[in-house]
Amino acid sequence: PPPPEKIKPTPEECQDQLQAVQTGAKIAFEPGSATITEESLGVMNRIADILKECGEIRLEIQGHTDSQGRESMNLELSQARANSVLNELISRRVLTASYEAVGYGETQPIADNKTEEGREANRRIEFLLIRPEEAAEEETTLEQAASTEQNSDNTAEGDDTAGDNAEENTEETASENTQENAGEENSDAAEENTDEQN
């Protein structure tokens, strides 16, 4: 009989396994660059093996730095490092279509940047599971934004209509006043003529 199919781990189990691998040995980079060190390639191999077993899951590869140097440079460096990890996974034939590489720079420290140990901890790569409800919330936010724009357009149209009506009413009122004034003047003139004749 054929061997039983191996049951895929759940997305949550995958994330736990990825964290466990990095607890023992983190993905490290050459100083100030996005090049993964030779010592970390074994870690990348283990991570790739886990992700192959997990199959298609939505995953965010997060790059983080310490606070040394300019904030803008750290943001660029963290993005480049997240991209490097993604490229390493691609080269190991991991299906990455549902992965995102995002750099957060120094904005999410997990330790004190005033110590070398803290800075070392903050220089890291994390794998975060993108849950379906989070993706749904993003879509809902986009829908709300689109709805707000539509309402804004409708309000603008309503303002235009109100403006047109106001102009029409003004013109009608002016026309009526002109007719009334003309009638009054004709009446006054007729009275004067009658008085003169009398």
C-alpha positions in Angstrom: 0.0 0.0 0.0 1.1 3.6 -0.6 2.6 5.4 2.4 0.1 7.6 4.2 0.2 11.3 3.2 2.1 13.5 5.6 -0.2 15.8 7.4 0.7 19.5 6.8 1.3 21.5 10.0 -1.1 24.3 10.6 0.0 27.9 9.8 0.3 28.5 13.6 2.5 25.5 14.0 4.7 26.7 11.1 5.2 30.1 12.8 6.1 28.4 16.1 8.7 26.1 14.3 10.2 29.1 12.5 10.6 30.9 15.9 12.1 27.8 17.5 14.8 27.6 14.8 15.8 31.2 15.3 15.9 30.8 19.1 18.9 28.6 18.7 20.6 30.5 15.8 19.3 33.7 14.3 19.7 34.9 10.7 22.7 37.2 10.8 24.1 39.7 8.3 27.4 41.2 7.4 27.7 44.6 9.3 25.9 47.4 7.6 24.8 45.2 4.6 22.0 42.9 3.5 24.4 39.9 2.9 23.6 36.9 5.0 26.6 35.5 6.8 28.0 32.1 5.9 27.2 30.9 9.4 23.5 31.6 8.9 23.1 29.7 5.7 22.4 26.5 7.7 19.6 28.3 9.5 18.2 29.4 6.1 18.2 25.8 5.0 16.2 24.7 8.0 13.7 27.5 7.6 13.3 26.6 3.9 12.6 23.0 4.9 9.9 24.0 7.3 8.2 26.3 4.8 8.2 23.6 2.1 6.3 21.4 4.5 3.9 24.2 5.4 2.8 24.7 1.8 1.1 28.0 0.8 0.6 30.2 3.8 0.5 34.0 4.0 3.7 35.2 5.7 5.4 38.5 6.3 9.1 38.5 6.5 10.0 41.4 8.7 13.4 43.1 8.8 14.4 45.0 11.9 17.6 47.0 12.9 19.0 48.7 16.0 19.0 52.5 16.3 22.6 53.1 15.3 22.8 55.5 12.3 20.2 57.5 10.5 16.6 56.2 10.8 16.0 56.4 7.0 19.1 54.3 6.3 18.0 51.7 8.9 14.6 51.5 7.2 16.3 50.9 3.8 18.7 48.3 5.3 15.9 46.4 7.1 13.9 46.3 3.8 17.0 45.0 1.9 17.6 42.3 4.5 14.0 41.2 4.4 14.3 41.0 0.6 17.6 39.0 0.9 15.8 36.4 3.1 13.0 36.2 0.6 15.5 35.7 -2.3 17.3 32.9 -0.3 14.0 31.1 0.1 13.3 31.4 -3.6 16.7 30.0 -4.5 15.8 27.0 -2.3 12.6 26.4 -4.3 10.2 27.6 -1.6 6.8 28.8 -3.0 6.9 32.4 -1.9 4.0 33.9 -3.9 2.0 34.6 -0.7 5.0 36.0 1.2 5.7 39.7 1.7 9.1 41.2 2.7 8.7 44.4 4.8 11.4 46.5 6.5 10.5 48.2 9.8 13.9 49.8 10.5 14.4 50.7 14.2 10.7 51.3 14.9 10.0 48.0 16.8 12.8 47.3 19.2 12.5 44.3 21.6 15.5 45.3 23.7 17.4 48.3 25.0 19.4 50.0 22.2 21.8 51.5 24.7 23.6 48.1 25.2 25.4 45.9 22.7 23.3 42.9 23.8 20.1 44.9 23.2 21.3 46.2 19.8 22.2 42.6 18.8 18.7 41.4 19.8 17.0 44.2 17.8 19.0 43.3 14.6 16.7 40.5 13.5 14.4 38.8 11.0 10.9 37.7 12.1 8.4 35.6 10.3 4.8 36.8 11.1 1.7 34.8 10.0 -0.8 37.0 8.2 -4.1 35.8 9.5 -7.3 35.7 7.3 -9.1 38.1 9.6 -6.3 40.7 9.4 -6.4 40.5 5.6 -10.2 40.9 5.7 -9.8 44.0 7.9 -7.4 45.5 5.4 -10.0 44.9 2.6 -12.8 46.4 4.7 -10.7 49.5 5.3 -10.1 49.9 1.6 -13.9 49.5 0.9 -14.7 52.1 3.5 -12.2 54.5 1.9 -13.8 53.9 -1.5 -17.3 54.4 0.0 -16.2 57.7 1.6 -14.9 59.0 -1.8 -18.2 58.1 -3.4 -20.2 59.9 -0.7 -17.9 62.9 -1.2 -18.6 62.9 -4.9 -22.4 62.7 -4.3 -22.2 65.6 -1.8 -20.3 67.6 -4.4 -23.1 66.9 -7.0 -25.7 67.8 -4.4 -23.9 71.1 -3.8 -23.9 71.8 -7.6 -27.6 71.1 -7.8 -28.4 73.3 -4.8 -26.4 76.1 -6.4 -28.3 75.7 -9.7 -31.6 75.8 -7.9 -30.5 78.9 -5.9 -29.6 80.7 -9.1 -33.0 79.7 -10.7 -34.9 80.9 -7.7 -32.9 84.2 -7.6 -33.6 84.8 -11.3 -37.4 84.0 -10.9 -37.6 86.3 -7.9 -35.9 89.1 -9.7 -38.2 88.7 -12.7 -41.3 88.7 -10.5 -40.1 91.9 -8.7 -39.5 93.6 -12.0 -43.0 92.7 -13.2 -44.5 94.0 -9.9 -42.5 97.2 -10.1 -43.6 97.8 -13.7 -47.2 97.2 -12.7 -47.0 99.6 -9.8 -45.4 102.3 -12.0 -48.1 101.9 -14.7 -50.8 102.2 -12.0 -49.2 105.3 -10.5 -49.0 106.9 -14.0 -52.6 106.1 -14.7 -53.7 107.8 -11.4 -51.6 110.9 -12.2 -53.2 111.2 -15.6 -56.7 110.9 -14.1 -55.8 113.6 -11.5 -54.6 115.9 -14.2 -57.7 115.4 -16.3 -59.8 116.1 -13.2 
